[in-house]
Amino acid sequence: MRARVVLAAVILAVGLCLVPGMEHGKIRHWMDETKASYMDVTLLQAVVIYMMNNPTSFLNVFFFYDPAIKPPRSALPTDIHLESKIYVMITDNRGLFARFSGIALRDVFKKQLTVICTYIGHVITDMDIDVVAEFRSEADNPVGYFYQGEYHLWDEKVTPVMR
């Protein structure tokens, strides 16, 4: 009787050891599917590297690139063309934009966007042509935008910052 219990325990142990081994070396089907483009991965890496390099001063940055459709949550004017452009949404999470107005605010936009664009510099040829940016306040309201080399404030018509 005791020999049968020991034999059953050995067979059960060997059986349990072999069961997980049956799947070794096989790649699961869902791991083989392509769900992100090279541009999506590059832009996501740029956000992570930007945050890691500026741990105490980074703003919330969202990159979007799709040559055919308008980005989600965008409040940009309808006359802005986003085809084949990288859309950058910069949301102020530090109260930086609230401290400035007018020309000083556009200078802050320029400084922040220039820093952020250094992280995607290897996928853009010219920031003025390839990038459209939207700046949002802490309350997620549009404050300004960048289009074709010009910085604009949302609530007033002012001349663009000279480069």
PALOFI-489692 format. One line per 5 residues: their letters; for each residue x, y, z of N, C-alpha, C, O. Coordinates in nm, 2 decimals, decimal comma, padded with zeros to 4 digits. Example, Ala and Ser with C-alpha at 12.3 -4.5 7.8 and 13.67 -1.06 7.14 Angstrom:
BEGIN
as> 01,32:-00,57:00,78:01,23:-00,45:00,78:01,32:-00,33:00,78:01,42:-00,33:00,85 ~ 01,28:-00,22:00,71:01,37:-00,11:00,71:01,29:00,00:00,79:01,34:00,11:00,80 $
END
This chain:
BEGIN
mrarv> 00,08:-00,12:00,00:00,00:00,00:00,00:00,09:00,13:00,00:00,06:00,22:-00,07 ~ 00,19:00,12:00,08:00,28:00,24:00,09:00,35:00,26:-00,04:00,38:00,37:-00,08 ~ 00,39:00,15:-00,11:00,46:00,16:-00,23:00,37:00,22:-00,34:00,42:00,29:-00,43 ~ 00,25:00,19:-00,34:00,15:00,25:-00,44:00,14:00,40:-00,42:00,13:00,47:-00,51 ~ 00,13:00,45:-00,29:00,12:00,59:-00,26:00,25:00,66:-00,31:00,24:00,77:-00,37 $
vlaav> 00,37:00,60:-00,29:00,49:00,66:-00,33:00,50:00,66:-00,48:00,54:00,76:-00,54 ~ 00,46:00,55:-00,55:00,46:00,55:-00,69:00,36:00,65:-00,75:00,39:00,72:-00,85 ~ 00,24:00,66:-00,69:00,15:00,76:-00,74:00,20:00,91:-00,72:00,18:00,99:-00,81 ~ 00,27:00,93:-00,61:00,33:01,07:-00,59:00,44:01,10:-00,69:00,45:01,21:-00,74 ~ 00,52:01,00:-00,72:00,63:01,01:-00,82:00,57:01,04:-00,96:00,61:01,13:-01,03 $
ilavg> 00,47:00,96:-01,00:00,41:00,98:-01,13:00,34:01,12:-01,14:00,35:01,18:-01,24 ~ 00,27:01,16:-01,03:00,21:01,29:-01,03:00,31:01,40:-01,04:00,29:01,50:-01,12 ~ 00,42:01,39:-00,97:00,53:01,49:-00,97:00,59:01,50:-01,11:00,61:01,61:-01,16 ~ 00,62:01,39:-01,17:00,68:01,39:-01,31:00,58:01,44:-01,41:00,62:01,52:-01,50 ~ 00,45:01,41:-01,39:00,35:01,46:-01,48:00,33:01,61:-01,47:00,32:01,68:-01,57 $
lclvp> 00,34:01,66:-01,35:00,33:01,81:-01,33:00,45:01,88:-01,38:00,44:02,00:-01,43 ~ 00,56:01,82:-01,38:00,69:01,88:-01,43:00,68:01,89:-01,58:00,74:01,98:-01,64 ~ 00,62:01,79:-01,65:00,62:01,79:-01,80:00,51:01,88:-01,86:00,53:01,92:-01,97 ~ 00,41:01,91:-01,79:00,30:01,99:-01,84:00,34:02,13:-01,88:00,32:02,17:-02,00 ~ 00,41:02,21:-01,80:00,45:02,34:-01,84:00,56:02,33:-01,95:00,57:02,43:-02,03 $
gmehg> 00,63:02,23:-01,96:00,74:02,21:-02,06:00,69:02,20:-02,20:00,76:02,22:-02,30 ~ 00,56:02,16:-02,22:00,50:02,14:-02,35:00,50:02,27:-02,43:00,51:02,27:-02,55 ~ 00,49:02,38:-02,36:00,48:02,51:-02,43:00,61:02,58:-02,45:00,61:02,69:-02,51 ~ 00,72:02,53:-02,40:00,85:02,59:-02,42:00,88:02,61:-02,56:00,87:02,51:-02,64 ~ 00,94:02,72:-02,60:00,99:02,75:-02,74:00,88:02,80:-02,83:00,91:02,83:-02,94 $
kirhw> 00,75:02,80:-02,79:00,65:02,85:-02,88:00,62:03,00:-02,85:00,61:03,04:-02,74 ~ 00,61:03,08:-02,96:00,58:03,22:-02,94:00,42:03,23:-02,95:00,36:03,18:-03,05 ~ 00,37:03,29:-02,86:00,22:03,31:-02,86:00,18:03,40:-02,98:00,25:03,49:-03,02 ~ 00,06:03,37:-03,03:00,02:03,44:-03,15:00,00:03,59:-03,13:00,04:03,67:-03,22 ~ -00,05:03,63:-03,01:-00,07:03,78:-02,99:00,06:03,85:-02,98:00,07:03,97:-03,00 $
mdetk> 00,17:03,78:-02,95:00,30:03,85:-02,95:00,36:03,88:-03,09:00,45:03,96:-03,11 ~ 00,31:03,81:-03,19:00,35:03,82:-03,32:00,28:03,93:-03,40:00,32:03,97:-03,51 ~ 00,17:03,99:-03,35:00,10:04,09:-03,42:00,16:04,23:-03,40:00,21:04,26:-03,30 ~ 00,16:04,30:-03,51:00,21:04,44:-03,51:00,09:04,53:-03,48:-00,01:04,54:-03,55 ~ 00,11:04,61:-03,37:00,00:04,70:-03,33:00,04:04,84:-03,33:-00,04:04,93:-03,31 $
asymd> 00,17:04,87:-03,34:00,22:05,01:-03,34:00,32:05,03:-03,45:00,40:04,94:-03,49 ~ 00,32:05,14:-03,51:00,41:05,18:-03,62:00,54:05,22:-03,56:00,55:05,25:-03,44 ~ 00,64:05,23:-03,64:00,77:05,28:-03,60:00,76:05,42:-03,54:00,82:05,46:-03,44 ~ 00,68:05,50:-03,61:00,66:05,64:-03,56:00,60:05,65:-03,42:00,64:05,73:-03,34 ~ 00,50:05,56:-03,40:00,43:05,56:-03,27:00,53:05,52:-03,16:00,53:05,58:-03,05 $
vtllq> 00,61:05,42:-03,18:00,71:05,38:-03,08:00,82:05,49:-03,06:00,85:05,51:-02,95 ~ 00,86:05,55:-03,17:00,96:05,66:-03,16:00,91:05,78:-03,08:00,98:05,83:-02,99 ~ 00,78:05,81:-03,10:00,72:05,93:-03,03:00,70:05,89:-02,88:00,71:05,98:-02,80 ~ 00,66:05,77:-02,85:00,65:05,73:-02,72:00,78:05,73:-02,64:00,79:05,77:-02,53 ~ 00,88:05,68:-02,71:01,02:05,68:-02,65:01,06:05,83:-02,62:01,13:05,85:-02,52 $
avviy> 01,03:05,92:-02,71:01,07:06,06:-02,70:01,00:06,12:-02,57:01,07:06,19:-02,50 ~ 00,88:06,08:-02,55:00,81:06,13:-02,43:00,88:06,08:-02,30:00,90:06,16:-02,21 ~ 00,91:05,95:-02,30:00,97:05,89:-02,18:01,11:05,95:-02,16:01,14:05,99:-02,05 ~ 01,19:05,97:-02,27:01,32:06,03:-02,25:01,31:06,17:-02,21:01,39:06,22:-02,12 ~ 01,22:06,25:-02,26:01,20:06,39:-02,22:01,17:06,39:-02,07:01,22:06,48:-01,99 $
mmnnp> 01,08:06,31:-02,02:01,04:06,30:-01,88:01,16:06,26:-01,79:01,18:06,32:-01,68 ~ 01,24:06,17:-01,84:01,35:06,12:-01,76:01,46:06,22:-01,75:01,53:06,23:-01,65 ~ 01,48:06,30:-01,86:01,58:06,40:-01,86:01,54:06,53:-01,78:01,63:06,61:-01,75 ~ 01,41:06,55:-01,76:01,36:06,67:-01,70:01,27:06,63:-01,58:01,15:06,66:-01,59 ~ 01,32:06,56:-01,48:01,23:06,50:-01,38:01,15:06,60:-01,30:01,05:06,57:-01,24 $
tsfln> 01,21:06,72:-01,28:01,14:06,82:-01,20:01,08:06,93:-01,27:01,01:07,02:-01,21 ~ 01,09:06,93:-01,40:01,04:07,05:-01,48:00,96:07,00:-01,61:00,92:07,09:-01,69 ~ 00,93:06,88:-01,63:00,86:06,84:-01,75:00,72:06,88:-01,75:00,66:06,88:-01,64 ~ 00,66:06,90:-01,86:00,52:06,93:-01,88:00,46:06,80:-01,94:00,53:06,71:-01,99 ~ 00,33:06,79:-01,93:00,26:06,67:-01,99:00,27:06,69:-02,14:00,21:06,78:-02,20 $
vfffy> 00,33:06,59:-02,21:00,34:06,60:-02,35:00,28:06,48:-02,41:00,30:06,36:-02,37 ~ 00,20:06,50:-02,52:00,14:06,39:-02,60:00,17:06,41:-02,74:00,14:06,52:-02,80 ~ 00,23:06,31:-02,80:00,26:06,32:-02,95:00,16:06,24:-03,02:00,12:06,13:-02,97 ~ 00,12:06,28:-03,14:00,03:06,21:-03,22:00,07:06,22:-03,37:00,11:06,33:-03,41 ~ 00,08:06,11:-03,44:00,11:06,12:-03,58:00,02:06,02:-03,65:00,03:05,90:-03,63 $
dpaik> -00,06:06,07:-03,74:-00,14:05,99:-03,83:-00,16:06,07:-03,96:-00,23:06,18:-03,95 ~ -00,11:06,03:-04,07:-00,11:06,12:-04,18:-00,26:06,15:-04,24:-00,27:06,23:-04,32 ~ -00,36:06,08:-04,19:-00,49:06,09:-04,25:-00,59:06,16:-04,16:-00,69:06,22:-04,21 ~ -00,58:06,15:-04,02:-00,69:06,19:-03,94:-00,65:06,30:-03,84:-00,53:06,32:-03,81 ~ -00,75:06,37:-03,79:-00,72:06,48:-03,69:-00,70:06,41:-03,55:-00,76:06,31:-03,52 $
pprsa> -00,60:06,46:-03,47:-00,58:06,41:-03,34:-00,70:06,41:-03,25:-00,78:06,50:-03,26 ~ -00,70:06,32:-03,15:-00,81:06,33:-03,05:-00,79:06,45:-02,96:-00,68:06,49:-02,93 ~ -00,90:06,50:-02,91:-00,90:06,61:-02,82:-00,85:06,74:-02,87:-00,82:06,84:-02,79 ~ -00,82:06,75:-03,00:-00,76:06,87:-03,05:-00,86:06,99:-03,06:-00,97:06,96:-03,11 ~ -00,83:07,11:-03,02:-00,91:07,22:-03,03:-00,86:07,32:-03,13:-00,90:07,44:-03,13 $
lptdi> -00,77:07,28:-03,22:-00,71:07,37:-03,31:-00,81:07,42:-03,41:-00,91:07,35:-03,44 ~ -00,78:07,54:-03,46:-00,88:07,60:-03,56:-00,88:07,50:-03,68:-00,79:07,43:-03,72 ~ -01,00:07,51:-03,75:-01,02:07,41:-03,86:-00,94:07,44:-03,98:-00,92:07,35:-04,07 ~ -00,88:07,56:-04,00:-00,80:07,59:-04,11:-00,65:07,54:-04,10:-00,57:07,56:-04,19 ~ -00,62:07,48:-03,99:-00,49:07,42:-03,97:-00,49:07,28:-04,03:-00,57:07,19:-03,99 $
hlesk> -00,39:07,25:-04,12:-00,38:07,12:-04,19:-00,28:07,04:-04,11:-00,16:07,08:-04,09 ~ -00,32:06,92:-04,07:-00,24:06,83:-03,99:-00,19:06,71:-04,07:-00,13:06,62:-04,01 ~ -00,22:06,70:-04,20:-00,18:06,59:-04,28:-00,02:06,58:-04,27:00,05:06,67:-04,31 ~ 00,02:06,46:-04,24:00,17:06,43:-04,24:00,25:06,52:-04,14:00,36:06,55:-04,17 ~ 00,19:06,56:-04,04:00,26:06,65:-03,94:00,25:06,58:-03,80:00,16:06,50:-03,78 $
iyvmi> 00,35:06,61:-03,72:00,35:06,55:-03,58:00,28:06,66:-03,50:00,31:06,77:-03,49 ~ 00,17:06,61:-03,43:00,09:06,70:-03,35:00,14:06,68:-03,20:00,15:06,57:-03,16 ~ 00,17:06,79:-03,14:00,22:06,79:-03,00:00,12:06,86:-02,91:00,10:06,98:-02,93 ~ 00,07:06,79:-02,81:-00,02:06,86:-02,72:00,06:06,87:-02,59:00,11:06,77:-02,53 ~ 00,08:07,00:-02,55:00,16:07,03:-02,42:00,06:07,08:-02,32:00,00:07,19:-02,34 $
tdnrg> 00,04:07,01:-02,21:-00,05:07,05:-02,11:00,04:07,09:-01,99:00,12:07,02:-01,94 ~ 00,01:07,21:-01,94:00,08:07,27:-01,83:00,04:07,20:-01,70:-00,08:07,22:-01,66 ~ 00,13:07,13:-01,64:00,10:07,06:-01,51:00,17:07,13:-01,40:00,17:07,08:-01,28 ~ 00,24:07,24:-01,42:00,32:07,31:-01,32:00,28:07,45:-01,30:00,35:07,52:-01,22 ~ 00,17:07,50:-01,36:00,13:07,64:-01,35:00,22:07,74:-01,42:00,22:07,86:-01,39 $
lfarf> 00,30:07,69:-01,51:00,40:07,78:-01,58:00,33:07,88:-01,67:00,36:08,00:-01,67 ~ 00,23:07,84:-01,75:00,16:07,92:-01,85:00,08:08,03:-01,78:00,06:08,14:-01,84 ~ 00,03:08,01:-01,66:-00,06:08,10:-01,59:00,02:08,22:-01,54:-00,04:08,33:-01,51 ~ 00,15:08,21:-01,53:00,24:08,32:-01,48:00,27:08,43:-01,58:00,32:08,53:-01,55 ~ 00,24:08,40:-01,71:00,28:08,49:-01,82:00,16:08,52:-01,90:00,06:08,45:-01,90 $
sgial> 00,18:08,63:-01,98:00,08:08,66:-02,08:00,14:08,74:-02,20:00,26:08,78:-02,18 ~ 00,07:08,75:-02,30:00,12:08,82:-02,42:00,25:08,77:-02,48:00,27:08,64:-02,50 ~ 00,34:08,85:-02,51:00,47:08,82:-02,58:00,55:08,73:-02,49:00,62:08,63:-02,53 ~ 00,55:08,75:-02,35:00,62:08,66:-02,26:00,57:08,52:-02,26:00,65:08,43:-02,26 ~ 00,44:08,50:-02,28:00,38:08,37:-02,29:00,42:08,30:-02,41:00,45:08,18:-02,41 $
rdvfk> 00,43:08,37:-02,52:00,47:08,31:-02,65:00,62:08,27:-02,64:00,66:08,18:-02,70 ~ 00,70:08,35:-02,57:00,84:08,32:-02,55:00,85:08,19:-02,47:00,94:08,10:-02,50 ~ 00,77:08,17:-02,37:00,76:08,05:-02,29:00,73:07,93:-02,38:00,79:07,82:-02,37 ~ 00,63:07,95:-02,47:00,59:07,84:-02,56:00,70:07,80:-02,65:00,73:07,69:-02,67 ~ 00,77:07,91:-02,70:00,89:07,88:-02,79:01,00:07,80:-02,72:01,05:07,70:-02,77 $
kqltv> 01,03:07,84:-02,60:01,13:07,77:-02,52:01,09:07,63:-02,49:01,17:07,54:-02,51 ~ 00,97:07,60:-02,45:00,93:07,47:-02,42:00,92:07,38:-02,54:00,96:07,26:-02,54 ~ 00,87:07,43:-02,65:00,85:07,35:-02,77:00,99:07,32:-02,83:01,01:07,21:-02,88 ~ 01,08:07,41:-02,82:01,22:07,39:-02,87:01,28:07,27:-02,80:01,35:07,19:-02,86 ~ 01,27:07,27:-02,67:01,32:07,17:-02,59:01,26:07,03:-02,62:01,33:06,93:-02,64 $
ictyi> 01,13:07,03:-02,63:01,06:06,91:-02,66:01,09:06,85:-02,80:01,11:06,73:-02,82 ~ 01,11:06,94:-02,89:01,14:06,90:-03,03:01,28:06,84:-03,04:01,31:06,77:-03,14 ~ 01,37:06,87:-02,95:01,50:06,81:-02,96:01,49:06,66:-02,94:01,58:06,58:-02,99 ~ 01,39:06,61:-02,87:01,37:06,47:-02,85:01,31:06,40:-02,97:01,31:06,27:-02,98 ~ 01,25:06,47:-03,07:01,20:06,41:-03,19:01,28:06,46:-03,31:01,23:06,44:-03,42 $
ghvit> 01,39:06,52:-03,29:01,47:06,58:-03,39:01,51:06,48:-03,50:01,54:06,52:-03,61 ~ 01,52:06,35:-03,47:01,57:06,25:-03,57:01,45:06,21:-03,66:01,48:06,14:-03,76 ~ 01,33:06,25:-03,63:01,22:06,21:-03,72:01,16:06,33:-03,79:01,07:06,32:-03,88 ~ 01,20:06,45:-03,76:01,15:06,57:-03,82:01,27:06,63:-03,90:01,38:06,63:-03,86 ~ 01,23:06,70:-04,01:01,34:06,76:-04,09:01,34:06,91:-04,06:01,45:06,97:-04,06 $
dmdid> 01,22:06,97:-04,04:01,21:07,12:-04,01:01,09:07,13:-03,92:00,98:07,10:-03,95 ~ 01,12:07,19:-03,80:01,02:07,20:-03,70:00,90:07,29:-03,75:00,79:07,26:-03,72 ~ 00,93:07,39:-03,82:00,83:07,48:-03,87:00,73:07,41:-03,97:00,61:07,45:-03,97 ~ 00,78:07,31:-04,04:00,69:07,24:-04,14:00,63:07,11:-04,08:00,52:07,08:-04,11 ~ 00,71:07,04:-04,00:00,67:06,91:-03,96:00,59:06,90:-03,83:00,54:06,80:-03,79 $
vvaef> 00,59:07,01:-03,75:00,53:07,01:-03,62:00,41:07,11:-03,60:00,43:07,22:-03,65 ~ 00,31:07,06:-03,54:00,20:07,15:-03,50:00,18:07,12:-03,35:00,17:07,01:-03,31 ~ 00,18:07,23:-03,27:00,17:07,21:-03,13:00,05:07,29:-03,07:00,01:07,40:-03,12 ~ -00,01:07,23:-02,97:-00,12:07,30:-02,90:-00,08:07,31:-02,75:-00,03:07,21:-02,69 ~ -00,09:07,42:-02,69:-00,06:07,45:-02,55:-00,19:07,46:-02,47:-00,28:07,53:-02,51 $
rsead> -00,19:07,38:-02,36:-00,31:07,38:-02,28:-00,28:07,42:-02,13:-00,17:07,39:-02,09 ~ -00,37:07,48:-02,07:-00,35:07,52:-01,93:-00,37:07,40:-01,83:-00,40:07,29:-01,88 ~ -00,35:07,43:-01,70:-00,37:07,32:-01,61:-00,52:07,27:-01,61:-00,54:07,15:-01,58 ~ -00,61:07,36:-01,64:-00,75:07,32:-01,65:-00,79:07,26:-01,78:-00,91:07,23:-01,81 ~ -00,69:07,23:-01,86:-00,70:07,16:-01,99:-00,78:07,25:-02,09:-00,84:07,20:-02,18 $
npvgy> -00,76:07,38:-02,08:-00,82:07,48:-02,18:-00,71:07,52:-02,27:-00,60:07,54:-02,23 ~ -00,74:07,54:-02,40:-00,64:07,58:-02,50:-00,59:07,72:-02,46:-00,67:07,81:-02,43 ~ -00,46:07,74:-02,47:-00,39:07,87:-02,43:-00,33:07,93:-02,56:-00,33:08,05:-02,58 ~ -00,27:07,84:-02,64:-00,20:07,89:-02,76:-00,17:07,77:-02,85:-00,19:07,65:-02,82 ~ -00,11:07,80:-02,97:-00,07:07,69:-03,06:00,05:07,74:-03,15:00,07:07,86:-03,16 $
fyqge> 00,11:07,65:-03,21:00,22:07,67:-03,30:00,19:07,61:-03,43:00,15:07,49:-03,44 ~ 00,20:07,69:-03,54:00,17:07,64:-03,67:00,25:07,71:-03,77:00,25:07,84:-03,77 ~ 00,32:07,64:-03,86:00,40:07,70:-03,97:00,50:07,81:-03,92:00,52:07,91:-03,98 ~ 00,57:07,77:-03,81:00,67:07,86:-03,75:00,62:07,98:-03,67:00,70:08,07:-03,64 ~ 00,49:07,99:-03,65:00,44:08,10:-03,57:00,37:08,06:-03,45:00,30:07,95:-03,45 $
yhlwd> 00,39:08,13:-03,34:00,33:08,10:-03,21:00,21:08,20:-03,19:00,22:08,32:-03,21 ~ 00,09:08,14:-03,17:-00,03:08,22:-03,15:-00,09:08,20:-03,02:-00,09:08,09:-02,96 ~ -00,15:08,30:-02,96:-00,23:08,29:-02,84:-00,37:08,27:-02,88:-00,42:08,32:-02,98 ~ -00,44:08,20:-02,79:-00,58:08,16:-02,83:-00,68:08,28:-02,82:-00,76:08,29:-02,90 ~ -00,66:08,36:-02,72:-00,76:08,47:-02,70:-00,73:08,60:-02,76:-00,81:08,69:-02,75 $
ekvtp> -00,62:08,62:-02,83:-00,59:08,75:-02,89:-00,51:08,73:-03,02:-00,44:08,63:-03,04 ~ -00,53:08,82:-03,11:-00,46:08,82:-03,24:-00,34:08,90:-03,23:-00,35:09,03:-03,22 ~ -00,22:08,84:-03,22:-00,10:08,91:-03,20:00,00:08,86:-03,31:-00,02:08,76:-03,37 ~ 00,10:08,94:-03,33:00,20:08,90:-03,43:00,28:08,79:-03,38:00,31:08,79:-03,26 ~ 00,33:08,70:-03,47:00,41:08,59:-03,42:00,54:08,63:-03,37:00,60:08,74:-03,41 $
vmr> 00,60:08,54:-03,29:00,73:08,57:-03,23:00,83:08,55:-03,35:00,83:08,45:-03,42 ~ 00,93:08,64:-03,36:01,03:08,63:-03,47:01,13:08,52:-03,42:01,17:08,52:-03,31 ~ 01,18:08,44:-03,52:01,27:08,34:-03,49:01,41:08,39:-03,50:01,51:08,32:-03,48 $
END
